[in-house]
Amino acid sequence: MLFTDYYQDFMQDIYARSDAEQDFTESIFTERVCEFLFDYQAIEDYSLAEYKHQSLGLRIDAWNLSIETGVLSLFISDFKPSNEPYSLTQTSLKTIFKRADKFFQRCIDKPFHKALEESTMGYIVAREIYENAEYISKVQFFLLSNGVLSSKAKGLSQTDNGSITKHYNIWDLGRIANIELSGKAREDLVINFDTPVPCLPAFTGSESCQSYLLVLPGELLASLYDEHRERLLEQNVRTFLQFRGNVNKGIKTTIQNSPDMFFAYNNGLTATAEQICLSPEKDKICAITNLQIVNGGQTTASLFMSKKKHKLDLSAIHVQVKLSVIAPDEVETIVPQISKCANTQNKVNIADFSSNHPFHLRIEEKSRRIWAPSPEGTNQDTHWFYERARGQFANAYAAFSRSEQTKFLTINPKHQMVTKTDFAKYDYTFLMMPNIVSKGAQTCFRELAGKIDKEWEADDSQFGDLYFKHLVAKAILFRGLDKQIMKQSWYGGYKANIVTYTLALFTFLVEETKKFIDFSLIWEKQSIPEDINTFLLSLAEKVNNQIQNTELNVTQYCKQELCWQKVKGIHVDLPEGVATLLVDKTAIIGEEKDAKTDQKMLTGLEAQMFVINKGSEYWQHLLQWQNESRTLSPNQLGLLQTASIRPERIQDWQALKLVEINDNAIEQGFLPND
């Protein structure tokens, strides 16, 4: 795909998201790129906060402050609604960054916020920066542009005035396109060691996975985390062990009192890489490409915080590392298995909810198979594309010719693409946990992962076609309301919080009437019924007033259970037009019962096809392995013997048992490809 085509598609997506109202394109652009940066792990979080003062030359479009790590992130957008990409020069870089830099300096030099209107986001950001200035040690400026960085532009160098370090990050559309069109989850992260790290090979040379043992100085590990943060943590570790600024007490005590014993006491790290550069003697690592820590995230972050926050000396600290080098095309398969084995001490098996979890595979299959009804006034049925692994949509799109790409987008509209973190946000909103949703995508997904994993083990038949359709209905409600909030006359910020709290409150009010939202109706309409839409917008205004009725920072307040309890206190009667669109519990129970039966039938057929497609030789191989291991009952062995001779004679209920036998064998060491 050519960049010019990508540019046109990107801009049309921005216009479509803003509903062709030019007043909103810049905000939509900021949100679109911030979403990308969050998924890409370039930022920890963000909140939209548009503030402009033309005459003073001040501007920001989004921000985030982590008091625990002392990092302030300020985002400034440079968006031009042009049909052709424009050049981003060195001069324009300096001008744009200067606006955000001046805003920051005004905030910390004096109580600048007192000169601003209290209801504006500019006031809130300026006040928070001023009141927390003593904690800020690093400012990250992000320039977001739909232009393309000029080949002559060099960017801005890091500055350090002693107490505060400033970093300048440029995310032009050329850089974003390179990542999205490559199908990769991120750019390659290459770490070059000034002093090569001694290593010991732990493989014979014939293995596809090459492993090494090495020792990293604590100072080096802390500095790597300071520079790259979440990018160093493998997805599952980041999701389940997200660092919250708390230093492990044992680690801190050892660093303070017995630094010479740290190596002996600490279990070290388990890490992976896609490539390493060795010294000529093959005994030192000079560089690592795409380093990922799959076990030891807490150790890494605790070392960083010990140095950054508690000013502890790490010069005597060393950490042992087991590093496995894995080819890029095998990362998705092997890394979750390494993560699973390395993190067995965790209560939640973090590898079990990777992108290869059967839940994600099933939802993906349904999203490709189930056609969404054409909205009123059109004749085009479409799919809601579930992206279980980042880059799937871009990869699928890029595989076609230009004419085929147009057809692909007609069937799979980009605005109907749903990610795993989107799903978590929608699900927990309608589970009436908006305070969890407000804590951010990673926290929300972590909560969802534990919930789904347990429910899947208990009864996976509940995740059928109906479940998928209701998931889409939740997306329609969430995205439909989200799209309209900024256009309301009363809107002044906190869109994400308003949307999740409004829909959670709507769910609460509906359930108080002993009724339920008719998600099946919304699926059939592929839109929000007008009576519900009108009610949601009026409810959103009340929610907006309630969440801002606090002395606390609104964003932080929305993360608290107290905020949800206050919002639930909003008493509103459901209009008659809304009440007629709800359904009784008996209808829901009957619908779910039928759906479970259908899914069990479908699952049995899927298992039957699995057995047949594997072929008799596969089952002969497994039968031989099971005869040697002697872990099966006579009935199970008889079933396996039948499959090894005539797999097509296996019934669906028998196939389900064979799938279970196969899965257990693999967990016990059976190697299907031997």
Helices and strands as residue ranges (DSSP letters): H 3-17, G 22-24, H 25-39, E 47-53, E 58-66, E 71-78, E 87-88, H 90-109, G 112-115, H 121-131, G 133-135, E 138-145, E 148-149, E 159-160, E 165-171, H 173-182, E 190-201, E 210-217, H 218-228, G 229-232, H 235-240, H 249-257, G 259-261, H 262-265, E 269-273, E 275-278, E 284-289, E 292-295, H 297-308, E 318-325, G 328-330, H 331-342, G 350-353, H 358-369, E 385-387, H 392-398, H 402-411, G 414-416, E 417-419, H 420-430, H 434-437, H 441-458, G 460-462, H 465-485, H 495-512, E 516-517, H 519-525, H 530-547, H 554-557, H 561-568, H 576-579, E 582-583, H 585-614, H 616-629, H 634-645, G 647-649, H 652-667
